């Protein structure tokens, strides 16, 4: 299985949560041309792990990583799979939140069903 994860902002870190059983391997690539194997389960074992991706992003040298790919190779069954990316954003590009109820709209160009959770927080101690 191949997954492409892209953002208009640089990726700094990320995690993949995998649960299931059998042989499972996870590989990382920025371009899809070359792959780095980053995690492999014990063959035939029950799998319930979180794999951190941060060490594979170029966060301090070179161009920022705006998109990356993950390859999941399996001989078994995956019961749960979750991706999370931490991105670096320009504060002025984010919605301004105020104490109380705020309305935020999310759009994407993906087809089909998806579950997306976006979290915003307001720090009462911050002022302009």
C-alpha positions as CSV (number, residue, x, y, z in Angstrom):
1,X,0.0,0.0,0.0
2,X,1.3,3.4,-0.9
3,X,0.3,6.7,0.8
4,X,1.2,10.2,-0.2
5,X,1.0,12.8,2.5
6,X,1.3,16.5,1.4
7,X,0.9,19.9,3.0
8,X,1.4,23.5,2.0
9,X,3.6,23.8,5.1
10,X,6.9,22.0,5.9
11,X,6.6,18.6,7.7
12,X,8.7,18.5,10.9
13,X,7.7,15.2,12.4
14,X,5.1,12.5,12.1
15,X,3.9,9.2,13.4
16,X,2.3,6.1,12.0
17,X,0.2,4.0,14.4
18,X,-0.2,0.4,13.2
19,X,-2.2,-2.5,14.8
20,X,-2.8,-5.9,13.4
21,X,-1.0,-9.2,13.0
22,X,1.4,-10.9,10.6
23,X,4.4,-9.5,8.9
24,X,4.3,-5.7,8.4
25,X,7.0,-3.4,7.1
26,X,7.0,0.4,6.8
27,X,9.2,2.4,4.4
28,X,9.6,6.2,3.9
29,X,10.4,8.3,0.7
30,X,10.2,11.9,-0.2
31,X,10.0,11.3,-3.9
32,X,8.8,7.7,-4.4
33,X,12.1,6.9,-6.2
34,X,14.2,5.7,-3.3
35,X,12.9,4.2,-0.1
36,X,14.2,3.9,3.5
37,X,13.0,0.9,5.5
38,X,12.1,2.4,8.8
39,X,10.3,-0.4,10.7
40,X,9.5,-4.1,10.3
41,X,7.5,-6.3,12.6
42,X,8.4,-9.7,13.9
43,X,7.0,-12.2,11.3
44,X,3.6,-13.6,12.5
45,X,3.5,-11.4,15.6
46,X,0.6,-9.3,16.9
47,X,1.4,-5.7,16.0
48,X,0.4,-2.6,18.0
49,X,3.1,0.1,17.6
50,X,3.7,3.7,16.8
51,X,6.6,4.5,14.4
52,X,8.1,8.0,14.6
53,X,9.0,9.6,11.3
54,X,10.8,12.8,12.4
55,X,14.3,11.5,11.7
56,X,13.5,11.1,8.0
57,X,12.5,14.7,7.3
58,X,15.1,17.3,6.3
59,X,14.2,19.8,9.0
60,X,17.5,21.6,9.4
61,X,19.3,21.2,6.1
62,X,18.3,21.5,2.5
63,X,14.8,22.2,1.3
64,X,11.8,21.6,3.6
65,X,9.8,18.5,3.2
66,X,6.3,19.4,1.9
67,X,5.3,15.9,0.8
68,X,6.3,12.4,1.6
69,X,5.3,8.9,0.9
70,X,4.9,5.8,3.0
71,X,4.9,2.2,1.8
72,X,3.2,-0.4,3.9
73,X,4.1,-4.0,3.0
74,X,2.2,-6.7,4.7
75,X,1.5,-10.4,4.8
76,X,-1.2,-10.5,7.4
77,X,-4.0,-8.1,8.4
78,X,-3.9,-4.4,9.5
79,X,-6.8,-3.7,11.9
80,X,-5.9,0.0,12.5
81,X,-3.7,2.5,10.7
82,X,-3.3,6.1,11.6
83,X,-1.1,8.8,10.2
84,X,-0.1,12.1,12.0
85,X,2.1,14.9,10.7
86,X,3.4,17.9,12.6
87,X,3.8,20.9,10.3
88,X,5.4,24.3,10.7
89,X,3.1,27.2,9.8
90,X,3.3,30.9,9.5
91,X,1.1,32.3,12.3
92,X,-0.4,34.9,10.0
93,X,-1.8,32.1,7.8
94,X,-3.8,30.6,10.6
95,X,-7.3,31.6,11.6
96,X,-7.5,34.1,14.5
97,X,-9.2,32.4,17.4
98,X,-10.9,34.2,20.3
99,X,-12.2,32.9,23.6
100,X,-15.6,31.3,23.2
101,X,-17.1,29.7,20.1
102,X,-15.2,29.9,16.8
103,X,-16.3,28.7,13.4
104,X,-13.6,27.0,11.2
105,X,-14.2,25.5,7.8
106,X,-12.0,22.7,6.3
107,X,-11.8,21.7,2.6
108,X,-9.8,19.2,0.7
109,X,-9.7,17.7,-2.8
110,X,-9.8,14.0,-1.8
111,X,-12.4,11.7,-3.2
112,X,-14.4,9.3,-1.1
113,X,-14.7,8.8,2.6
114,X,-12.2,10.3,5.0
115,X,-11.9,11.1,8.6
116,X,-9.9,14.2,9.5
117,X,-9.4,15.7,12.9
118,X,-8.1,19.3,13.1
119,X,-7.3,20.7,16.5
120,X,-6.9,24.4,17.4
121,X,-6.1,25.8,20.8
122,X,-6.3,29.3,22.2
123,X,-3.6,30.4,24.7
124,X,-5.3,33.0,26.9
125,X,-1.8,34.2,27.9
126,X,-1.0,35.3,24.4
127,X,-1.8,38.9,23.4
128,X,-1.0,41.0,20.4
